[in-house]
Amino acid sequence: MIEIPAELAASQAKYNGEAGRAFIAELPARAEDFTARWGLRLTGPSMYGVASLVLPVVRADGTRAALKLQLLDEESEGEPVALRVWAGDGAVRLLEHDRATGTMLLERADETRHLSRLGDAREAVGILADLLARLVANPAPPGLRSLGDIAARMVAETPQAAERLADPDEAALLRTCAAAVREVMADPGDRLLHWDLHYDNILASEREPWLAIDPKPLAGDPGFDLLPALTDLWDPDPAETRWRFDLLTERLGLDRARARTWTLARVLQNALWDVEDGEPALDPDQVSIARNLLAMHP
């Protein structure tokens, strides 16, 4: 029997309702099916995130791997597509994939050594920047979700969301971000984005010093991928935000004005999600970052 974490069951019920509860109910049988189908042996306790269960396993040839079981949806269906494009260059390798369920067998990285635990925030930013530069160097394959479509929806949703904010300054910031996005959304970019490259989604490994995991692939401008590097390991000093932004845009070779706008788009996206979830105010760290970016010269 595998352990089904209560936190995973709760998040599936919260975000996916009946489909999430059904997914949780069938997890033991699904795990048994794929361990037998792919000749795997469990080697430790279950690991989990908000949306998936990950089992540490060993293949028949002794190779350590990770069996990822998840609910197939718009986000998860793109993950194997991106991993095939990257083919291990900066990200974990895809070893097996079942299209019907979204189940994947992945190269095993060291889940005990996240980049967030490095101890030096500036060194961590540099590592993330170099890794992200490799990932977004690839053109997005056909069929992935487009940042242009997402941006258009965000701009359309902003007026109603702004009215729900109690703080008029935060409502004005939301509208400012949307106005900036409106100027660039006709040219959303065509790179393969990770979309969730925060420091806990970068693990140490034996094959490379660090590897990315858990992408939510998107076709778009690399500037949309920068915000996690600014918000994680948060430092409230505006000079630190500028230093990180400058490093990221330099390492990725980005136009600073476009990168700033697409970073504001990411702030807008997170803000709209918060409003949708009923939050009375925006995340103060992201508000600070947005205002710092708006005060910078392009």
N, C-alpha and C positions, 0 to 999 in steps of 0.2 A: 504493500500500500504506500502511495506517496502522500505527503502532507500537503493539504490545500490551505495556505495561509488565510486566516480570517480577513486580513486587510485586503487581499486580492479579491476575495468573494464580495466584500463590501464595495470596493471600487467598481467591480463589474456590475453589481446590482444598481449602483448609483448612476453610472454613465450609460449602461447598455440595457437596463431593465430586464425584461424577460429573456432576451437573447443572452445577456450576460449571465443570468442565473442558469440557463440551460448549458452554457459553456462550462461553468464551474461544475455542474452535475456530471458532465461527461468526461471531465479531465482524467479521472483515474483510468477509465477504459481507454481513452486516447493515448495516455502515457504507456499503458501496457501494450497497446497495438504497435506503437512506433518503436519501442525498445525491442520488441520481437522482430518487426519488419526490417529494421536496420542493424540488427545484431548488436544491441547495446547492453551495457551493464551499468546500473546505477552505482555511483561511488560516494554519494553524500546527500545531505538534506536539500530540500527544495529551496530555490531562490526565486524572487519575484520582483516585479515592478508594479506600476499602476494597472497595466493591461496584459501582462503575460506571466506564465510560469516557466522557469528555467531549471532544468535538471542536469546536474553534473554527471557525465557518463563517460564510459570508455568503449571504444569500438572493438571489434573482434581482433584487430591487429595491434591493440594496445594504445591506440591514439586517444588522447584525452579530447573530449568534445563537450558541447553544451546543447541539450535538446530544448528548443524553445517552442512552447505551446501557447497559441494566442487565438483570439477571436478574429476571424478574417473580416476585415473591413477596409474602408477607403485608405486608411493609413498603412495598415500592415501588408496589404497586397503589393505595395511598391517596394517593400524592404528587400526581397530576394532579387528584384530587378536591379536595384542599386548595387547590391553586394556582388552581383555577377559583373557589372561594369567595372567596379573597383578591383575585383579579382585579387583581393588581399593587399593591394597597394594603399596602405594607410588604414585599412579596416579589416575586421575579422573575415575569414574566408567562409563562404557558403559551401558546406559539404554535401548536404542533401536537402531536398525541398519537396513538399507535397502540396501541389497547387490547390487541391480541393479544400484543405483545412488551413492552409497557411503555415503548417508545422515545418520547422527548419532544424537541421542539424548544423551547428556552427563550430568553427574553430574555437577552442577554449583559451581565453585570456585569463589573467589573474584577477579574479573578482575581489580579492582582498586589497588590491593596490590601485585605487582610483587616483586620477591626476589631482583631484581636489585635496588629497592628503599629502601632496608633495612638500608643503611647508613654505614654499617661496612663491607668492602670488605672481610676481613678474616673470619668473621662470616658467610657471604654468601657462601664462598667457602666450609666451613665445612658443611653447610646445604645441598648444592648441592652434596657433596661427599657422605654423608650419604644416601641421596635419591637415587643417582645413584647406590650405592652398593646394595640397595634393588632391584632395577630394573634389573640389570644385573646378579643377582643371579639365574635367571630363564634361563633354556635352551631354545633356539629358537625353536618354533614349526616348523614342516615341511612346506615347500613352500615359506618361506621368501627369499628375495634376499640374496645372500652370499657376504660377504666381500672379499672372495677369488676372485670371478669374477670381482668385482670392482677394486681390487688391480691390477689384471692382465691387465685390460684395462688402468689403470693409468700408469703403467710402460711402456706399449706399446706406449702411447701417448706422453710420456715425451720428447723424442729426438726432435720431430717436434716443440713442445711447447717451448723448451729451445731455439731453433733457432730464435724464434720470440721475445725474450726478448732483449732489447737494452743493458742492464747492464750485462756484462759477469760474474760478481760475482753472480748475481741472477740466471743466467742460470746454473752456476756451482752448486749452492745450490739446484736447481731443480733436477739436475742429482744425487746429493748426496742423496737426499731424496728417489729418485726412486731406487737407488742402495741398500739402506737400506731396502726398502719395498720388493725388489726382494728376499732378504734373508729369509723373513718370510711368504711370501704369500702362500706357500704350506701348511701352518698351520694357517689358518685365524681365528680359534676359532669358538665356537658354542653357545655363549651366546646371549640372546635377548637384542639387543642394542636399545636405544632411538634414537640416531643419531643426535638429535637437542636439547640437554638439555642445553640450555643457560639460563641465569637468568630470562629473560622475559617469558620463558616457564615453570616457577615454580610460582604458585599462592598460596596465603594464602587461607585457607578454614576453615569451622567450624568442619569438621570431623577429619581432621589432621591439624597440623600447616601449612604444605606446601604440595602441590600436583603437580605432573608433568602433563603437557598437551602437545598436538600436537606432538606425536612421529612420526618419519619416520622410522619404524622398519627395522632392519637388523640383520642377523645372523653373529656374528663375535667376535673378541677380544675386551674386554672392554676398552683397551687402545685407541681404535679408538673414544671413546666417551669423552675423557678428554679435548680436545682442547678448547671448548667453555668456560670451567672454567678457562682457562689460558688467553684467549683473552678478555672476557667480564670484565667490570670494570678494564680496562687495567692499569697496573702499569709498567712503563718502566724499573724499577730496576731489573737487572738480579737475584738478591737475592730473589725478590718476586716471580719470575717465578719458581725458584728452590723450594721455600717454598710451593707454591701451588702444584707443581708436587709431591713433597714428601708427602704432606698431602693426595692427591688423591690416590696415589699408596698404601699408608699405609692403608687408610680406605677401599679401595677396595681389598686389599690383592693381589696386582699385582706384577709380576716380573718386576722390574724397567727397565731392558734392553728392554724387549718386549714392555712394555708400552711406552717407549721413541720412539721406532721404529714405533709403530702404531700411535703415536701422530704426528710424522713426515709424516706419510701417510696421515693424515688429512690435514696437511699443504699443502702437495702435491696436494691433491684433490681440495682444495680451490684455489691454484695457477693455476691449469689447467683450472678451471672454469673462473678465471680472464682473462687468456690468450685467452680463447675461446670467451669471451665477448669483446675482443679487448683492454683490459687494457694494457698500455705501460710498466707498472711496477707492481711488486708484492706488496701486502699489507705490509707496513713497520713493523707493530706490529707483524705480523706472521713471517716475516723474522727474526726479533729479537728473537722471541721465539724459532724458529728452530735453530738458531745459539747458543742460550743459552743451548738448550738441547744437541746439538752435542758436546758442550764443557764440559758437565757434565760427570763424571764417572758413568758407568752403576750401 
